[in-house]
Amino acid sequence: MKTFKYHHEDPVPLSKADLFKLFNDNRVYKFIIELLVSLGKTDLPQCKVLEPGCGNGSKLRFFSEFRVPPENCYGLEISEKAIEICQKWSPAAMNFDVGSVMDMHYEDNFFDLIICSGLFDCFNEDKDIGKVSKELSRVLKNDGIVFILDINENFNNYYRNNPAVMAKNLRPFNSQTGELETLLENEFTVVSRVPSFVVENYFNSDGEYASVYDLPSIDAKIDKEEIKCAYTLWTFFKKL
């Protein structure tokens, strides 16, 4: 499994990159809310949420804003530095631990929701993905939901001229052929697959950085799949 530096490790001045990150995050969050409502998983104050490979903890902070109590939010990271960042930027009641997603210390059937953001692309071996899948299934309640946000078949096309990104040797999953679904099929059944967001930067028709006024039209084009996404949001149920 690969480990990387996280956003808050090297603080930089506010920039357009923060605007685009907010745009991308909101694209993910709007689909999560829609799916939770449509699936009847709405009693969030009673839910326990896990983010394995939690990075800086931003996804858990999102759930706490939508009524999941901070004490019901759990983050796991192999990086001690990342956990320090999570603890610095998150409510004190949140639970953050250093550990491996392949061997988690949580009880069986403990979590109602699991969100994995950029987790599976760190594993190049199918057998490792299988181990992770079994662990996620073990700690998820029978009526639980797993959200997986990860890179798809378009990722390398967008980033092939970025040596720093390509050097990470991330593993994309072909959303058109059901590659991730096949890898997880022993433990999970796919519910939905949604194109999530494109890249870290967006540009207008003049080739300049998009302004906040350009983003609604970009948002609509992504929803209509007129712009190909590099990231996909998958939703899974646990197989019983």
Rosetta blueprint (number, residue, H / E / L):
1 M L
2 K L
3 T L
4 F L
5 K L
6 Y L
7 H H
8 H H
9 E H
10 D L
11 P L
12 V L
13 P L
14 L L
15 S L
16 K H
17 A H
18 D H
19 L H
20 F H
21 K H
22 L H
23 F H
24 N H
25 D H
26 N H
27 R H
28 V H
29 Y H
30 K H
31 F H
32 I H
33 I H
34 E H
35 L H
36 L H
37 V H
38 S H
39 L L
40 G L
41 K L
42 T L
43 D L
44 L H
45 P H
46 Q H
47 C L
48 K L
49 V E
50 L E
51 E E
52 P E
53 G L
54 C L
55 G L
56 N L
57 G L
58 S H
59 K H
60 L H
61 R H
62 F H
63 F H
64 S H
65 E H
66 F L
67 R L
68 V L
69 P L
70 P H
71 E H
72 N H
73 C E
74 Y E
75 G E
76 L E
77 E E
78 I L
79 S L
80 E H
81 K H
82 A H
83 I H
84 E H
85 I H
86 C H
87 Q H
88 K H
89 W H
90 S L
91 P L
92 A L
93 A L
94 M L
95 N E
96 F E
97 D E
98 V E
99 G L
100 S L
101 V L
102 M L
103 D L
104 M L
105 H L
106 Y L
107 E L
108 D L
109 N L
110 F L
111 F E
112 D E
113 L E
114 I E
115 I E
116 C E
117 S E
118 G L
119 L L
120 F H
121 D H
122 C H
123 F L
124 N L
125 E L
126 D H
127 K H
128 D H
129 I H
130 G H
131 K H
132 V H
133 S H
134 K H
135 E H
136 L H
137 S H
138 R H
139 V H
140 L E
141 K E
142 N E
143 D E
144 G E
145 I E
146 V E
147 F E
148 I E
149 L E
150 D E
151 I E
152 N E
153 E L
154 N L
155 F H
156 N H
157 N H
158 Y H
159 Y H
160 R L
161 N L
162 N L
163 P H
164 A H
165 V H
166 M H
167 A L
168 K L
169 N L
170 L L
171 R L
172 P L
173 F E
174 N L
175 S L
176 Q L
177 T L
178 G L
179 E H
180 L H
181 E H
182 T H
183 L H
184 L H
185 E L
186 N L
187 E L
188 F E
189 T E
190 V E
191 V E
192 S E
193 R E
194 V E
195 P E
196 S L
197 F L
198 V L
199 V L
200 E L
201 N L
202 Y L
203 F E
204 N L
205 S L
206 D L
207 G L
208 E L
209 Y E
210 A L
211 S L
212 V L
213 Y L
214 D L
215 L H
216 P H
217 S H
218 I H
219 D H
220 A H
221 K H
222 I H
223 D H
224 K L
225 E L
226 E L
227 I L
228 K L
229 C L
230 A L
231 Y E
232 T E
233 L E
234 W E
235 T E
236 F E
237 F E
238 K E
239 K L
240 L L
